[in-house]
Each structure stands twice: as structure tokens, then as C-alpha cells.
């Protein structure tokens, strides 16, 4: 889904005792870290997509300013659609 999709694996720096990994709080911690990692990747992905669109539109401004007025209305409508688009929540 993302252009750069790179999955990293967390490598523990210290060995974790067996009693700690079997505790329910450990499972909860693993779950929270996994959720945060996935959500962070999702948000970073959307940030980079929107930045790319923003820069692309900024590059088009000088080019489109040389077009006639009938094209200006089309550009403003397209810009409005992109600006009001809201991505679906996962």
C-alpha cells in the first residue's frame, strides 16, 4: 500500500526471562507496541503521499497559470477535491 513499505523486526537487547514472557502484561505490552508500530507506519505513509501531492500541485502552479481561464476553473475544482479527501480509517 505504501511506496516504501519496509518492515523491521524488533531485536531485544537483553534476554527476557521465561516468567516475564508468560505474564499477561507482557502480551499486552507486545500488543501495544505492535499497534503503535503499525499505526505509525500507516500515518507516515499517508504523510508522504500527501506531501508528494502537495509538491506536485505546487510545481503545476506556474504551468497552469499560463493556461486560459477555462482551465483555471477545472484546476480549482481538482484542487478542492484533493484538499477535502479524507482517507479511510483502518
N, C-alpha and C positions, 0 to 999 in steps of 0.2 A: 504494500500500500504506500509505503514511503520510498522516496528516491534513494535513500542512503541506507536503508534497513540493515543495521549491524547489531547483532545480538552478542552481548558479552556475558560471561559467566562469572559469578562471584566466587572467588577462591578464598577460603578462610585463612587468615594469617596464623591462627593458633588452632591447636586441636581442641575440639569440643567434647567434653565428657559425655558418656552414654546417658547418664541420668538427666542431663540438661536437654539433650535432643529428644528424649521421650516425654518431656514435660509438655502439658498443653499450651503453656505460654510460649514455648519455643515455636510450636506450629503456628500460633497466632502471629508471632514476630516474622516468621518466614512468609506468611500470607500477606502481611502488611508491606514488607519490603518488595515482594513480587508485584503487588498492586501499584505501589509508588513507582517502581521501575517502568511498568507498562504504561501507566498514565503519563509519566514524564516523557517517554518516547513518543506517545500519541500527540501530546501537546507540542513537543519540539518539531514533530513532523508538520503539523498544521502551521506553526510559526514560520517554518522555512518555506512552505508553499505560499503562504500569504505574502511573505517578503519578496519572493520571486515574482508574484503577480504585481505587487506594488512597484517594483523596479521596472518591470516590463511596461506597465502603463506609463510610468514616468518617462521612459525612453520614447514612447509613442507620442507624447505631447507635442514636441516640436514638429514631428512629421504631420500629425493630424491638424495642426494649426494652419498648415499651408493648403488644406483642402477647403472646398466650398462650404457654405453654411448648411446645405442639406446634409452633409456628412457630420457636421457638428452635433446635430440633434441625435443622430444614431450613436455617436461616441458617448454622449452624456447618458443616454439610456443604458448602454452597455456598462458604463462605469457604475451607475446606480445599482444595477443587478449584482455586480461583483461585490460592491461595498455592503450590500444588505444580505448576502448569502451567509447562512449560519450552518456549520457542519452538524451532522447528527451526532448525538452523544452515544458512546458505547455502553 
